[in-house]
Amino acid sequence: MSATSLRLVAHGHTAALRQARFGGDDGLDEGGRRAALALSPALPCRRPPDACLSSPETAAVETAEVLGLAPSVEAGLADCDYGDWSGRALAEIAAERPDALREWLSDPDAAPHGGESIVAVRRRVGRWLDAQRGGGRRVTAVTHPLVIRVALVHALDLPLATYRLFDVAPLAVVRLTGHGPHWQLRLDAAPAPAEG
């Protein structure tokens, strides 16, 4: 069985991300679009991917398109469903419902917002990730920082609470290589600066 090469790309900046708001469906802001354009030529890729997938949310689809990819929407890559917190600022929830926010931040099973718990996100993302293994395909998937954090926990078989230890910046690229039943995290060298 051939190894699968999977690149997970975090979408670019949006107004919601800069304002620390939960979810929403914002498109890229101007800075996010410029940064994605700058990343495009440096995206490490010896050959084009066999498949490009993206979360259904606008920022992920736009990031893939700015990177010159033609994404197919994949529901398994969707951002967490934040329920009635969606589109609201973290500071606003902290002021109105501090106990609920504390519960959500400390208990991966909690979903005080009425949406998905982190456990539910891991189950969904884990099913998608497991389906990618094998077959020798090269897949690029553009999604959300939280989804990438949970995917890393699943791929490396780490305790779920460790997802908080991963800091995934906008436009971060994480590469996983699937060998049989296991994934390996691959860290590539930074691209050489363009000569000018």
Backbone torsions as a table, in degrees:
resi	resn	phi	psi	omega
1	MET	NA	129.0	-179.4
2	SER	-76.3	151.1	179.5
3	ALA	-72.3	146.7	174.5
4	THR	-98.6	134.0	176.3
5	SER	-107.0	120.3	-176.8
6	LEU	-123.4	120.6	173.6
7	ARG	-105.8	121.8	175.3
8	LEU	-101.1	122.2	-177.6
9	VAL	-115.9	125.6	176.5
10	ALA	-77.2	137.6	-179.7
11	HIS	-63.5	161.8	179.7
12	GLY	-73.9	175.7	-178.2
13	HIS	-61.7	143.3	172.7
14	THR	-128.1	166.6	176.0
15	ALA	-60.1	-41.0	-179.6
16	ALA	-61.6	-41.6	-180.0
17	LEU	-65.5	-43.4	-179.8
18	ARG	-66.9	-28.4	-178.3
19	GLN	-96.2	8.7	179.9
20	ALA	52.7	51.3	176.1
21	ARG	-101.7	148.8	177.6
22	PHE	-75.7	125.5	171.0
23	GLY	52.6	-136.6	-174.3
24	GLY	91.4	-179.8	-178.3
25	ASP	-132.8	47.1	177.5
26	ASP	-70.1	150.5	168.9
27	GLY	-84.0	177.8	177.0
28	LEU	-62.3	143.0	171.3
29	ASP	-86.1	176.9	-174.7
30	GLU	-60.6	-41.8	178.1
31	GLY	-63.9	-39.2	178.0
32	GLY	-64.6	-39.7	178.6
33	ARG	-66.1	-44.1	179.2
34	ARG	-63.0	-42.2	-179.6
35	ALA	-65.2	-38.7	177.8
36	ALA	-66.0	-40.0	176.4
37	LEU	-61.3	-39.8	179.7
38	ALA	-68.7	-33.7	-179.8
39	LEU	-72.3	-32.1	-171.8
40	SER	-47.3	-52.2	-178.6
41	PRO	-71.1	-19.7	-177.3
42	ALA	-94.7	-6.3	-178.1
43	LEU	-60.6	117.4	-174.3
44	PRO	-67.5	110.9	-178.1
45	CYS	-156.5	110.0	179.1
46	ARG	-72.2	-36.6	178.5
47	ARG	-134.3	154.8	177.3
48	PRO	-61.4	150.5	179.3
49	PRO	-68.4	155.1	173.8
50	ASP	-72.1	-28.8	-179.7
51	ALA	-147.9	142.1	171.1
52	CYS	-121.0	125.4	-179.5
53	LEU	-120.2	156.7	174.8
54	SER	-146.4	157.0	170.2
55	SER	-59.3	156.3	177.2
56	PRO	-68.3	-20.5	-175.5
57	GLU	-68.5	147.3	-173.8
58	THR	-55.0	-43.4	-176.9
59	ALA	-60.2	-38.4	-179.9
60	ALA	-70.0	-45.4	179.0
61	VAL	-61.5	-45.7	-179.8
62	GLU	-64.2	-39.6	178.6
63	THR	-60.7	-47.6	179.1
64	ALA	-58.4	-44.0	-178.9
65	GLU	-65.3	-42.2	178.6
66	VAL	-63.2	-32.9	178.0
67	LEU	-75.6	-0.2	177.6
68	GLY	85.4	19.2	-179.5
69	LEU	-105.4	156.7	177.5
70	ALA	-112.4	92.2	-171.8
71	PRO	-80.0	148.6	166.5
72	SER	-102.1	135.0	-178.3
73	VAL	-73.3	134.0	-179.4
74	GLU	-126.2	113.6	-177.5
75	ALA	-59.9	-31.1	-180.0
76	GLY	-63.8	-17.5	-179.5
77	LEU	-96.8	4.3	-177.7
78	ALA	-61.1	152.4	175.3
79	ASP	-65.1	164.8	174.9
80	CYS	-57.6	140.2	172.4
81	ASP	-81.6	107.3	-176.9
82	TYR	-88.3	11.1	175.6
83	GLY	55.3	-131.8	-176.1
84	ASP	-77.4	0.5	173.3
85	TRP	-89.4	-10.7	-175.2
86	SER	-57.2	127.7	-179.9
87	GLY	84.3	-6.4	-178.5
88	ARG	-95.4	150.2	-177.6
89	ALA	-75.6	145.5	175.7
90	LEU	-55.1	-43.5	-179.5
91	ALA	-62.5	-36.8	179.1
92	GLU	-65.3	-45.0	178.6
93	ILE	-66.4	-39.7	178.9
94	ALA	-61.2	-36.3	179.9
95	ALA	-76.3	-39.8	-174.6
96	GLU	-85.5	-38.6	-174.0
97	ARG	-137.0	61.1	-175.3
98	PRO	-59.6	-37.2	180.0
99	ASP	-67.0	-39.0	178.7
100	ALA	-66.8	-40.9	178.5
101	LEU	-65.1	-44.3	178.0
102	ARG	-59.2	-42.5	178.6
103	GLU	-61.0	-47.3	-178.6
104	TRP	-63.1	-39.4	-178.8
105	LEU	-73.0	-24.5	-175.3
106	SER	-105.0	-18.6	-175.9
107	ASP	-124.1	107.3	-178.6
108	PRO	-60.8	-17.5	178.1
109	ASP	-84.9	-12.7	-173.7
110	ALA	-78.9	144.4	174.5
111	ALA	-143.4	62.8	-176.3
112	PRO	-65.9	-12.8	179.2
113	HIS	-86.0	-7.9	179.7
114	GLY	88.3	2.8	178.5
115	GLY	-102.5	-137.0	-178.6
116	GLU	-88.8	143.6	168.7
117	SER	-83.5	167.2	176.1
118	ILE	-64.8	-34.8	175.8
119	VAL	-58.5	-44.2	179.4
120	ALA	-66.1	-38.8	177.4
121	VAL	-63.1	-44.0	179.7
122	ARG	-62.0	-41.2	179.1
123	ARG	-59.6	-48.2	-178.3
124	ARG	-63.9	-50.0	-178.1
125	VAL	-67.2	-38.1	178.3
126	GLY	-61.5	-42.1	176.8
127	ARG	-60.3	-44.4	179.7
128	TRP	-63.1	-46.1	-177.5
129	LEU	-62.6	-45.1	179.5
130	ASP	-60.0	-34.8	-179.8
131	ALA	-71.0	-17.2	-178.2
132	GLN	-83.1	-20.5	-174.6
133	ARG	-68.3	142.8	176.9
134	GLY	85.7	162.6	175.9
135	GLY	90.4	-10.0	174.7
136	GLY	69.3	21.0	-179.2
137	ARG	-80.9	154.7	171.0
138	ARG	-106.8	115.7	-174.3
139	VAL	-123.1	132.1	170.5
140	THR	-110.7	128.6	-178.2
141	ALA	-127.1	121.4	179.6
142	VAL	-100.5	123.7	-174.3
143	THR	-150.5	-156.3	-172.1
144	HIS	-103.9	151.1	178.8
145	PRO	-53.0	-43.0	179.9
146	LEU	-62.0	-41.6	179.9
147	VAL	-63.1	-40.7	178.8
148	ILE	-65.9	-41.5	178.5
149	ARG	-60.0	-45.4	179.8
150	VAL	-68.1	-38.0	177.6
151	ALA	-61.7	-40.3	178.6
152	LEU	-63.6	-43.1	178.0
153	VAL	-59.4	-45.1	-179.7
154	HIS	-65.8	-48.8	-176.3
155	ALA	-61.5	-38.4	-176.8
156	LEU	-94.0	3.7	178.1
157	ASP	54.2	50.2	179.7
158	LEU	-98.9	159.2	173.7
159	PRO	-59.4	139.6	-174.3
160	LEU	-56.3	-37.3	-178.0
161	ALA	-59.3	-19.4	-178.9
162	THR	-73.8	-7.6	179.3
163	TYR	-59.0	-27.6	-179.8
164	ARG	-70.4	-15.8	-178.4
165	LEU	-82.0	-13.4	179.1
166	PHE	-92.1	127.7	176.7
167	ASP	-108.6	106.9	-176.7
168	VAL	-107.0	109.8	-178.3
169	ALA	-80.5	159.0	173.2
170	PRO	-55.3	136.0	179.7
171	LEU	69.8	12.3	173.0
172	ALA	-63.8	145.6	177.4
173	VAL	-118.7	121.6	178.7
174	VAL	-116.5	130.7	-178.2
175	ARG	-113.8	129.0	175.4
176	LEU	-118.3	141.2	175.5
177	THR	-119.1	124.0	-178.0
178	GLY	-94.8	117.2	175.7
179	HIS	-117.1	109.0	-179.0
180	GLY	57.2	-129.5	-177.0
181	PRO	-83.9	1.1	-173.5
182	HIS	-119.9	153.1	173.5
183	TRP	-110.4	147.0	172.2
184	GLN	-117.9	139.2	173.7
185	LEU	-84.1	127.7	-179.2
186	ARG	-114.9	128.2	177.9
187	LEU	-109.3	113.1	-178.4
188	ASP	-88.3	155.6	174.3
189	ALA	-66.0	148.7	176.0
190	ALA	-64.5	144.9	178.2
191	PRO	-65.4	145.7	179.2
192	ALA	-67.6	142.2	178.6
193	PRO	-65.2	147.4	179.0
194	ALA	-66.7	140.8	177.4
195	GLU	-81.7	142.9	-177.2
196	GLY	-140.8	NA	NA
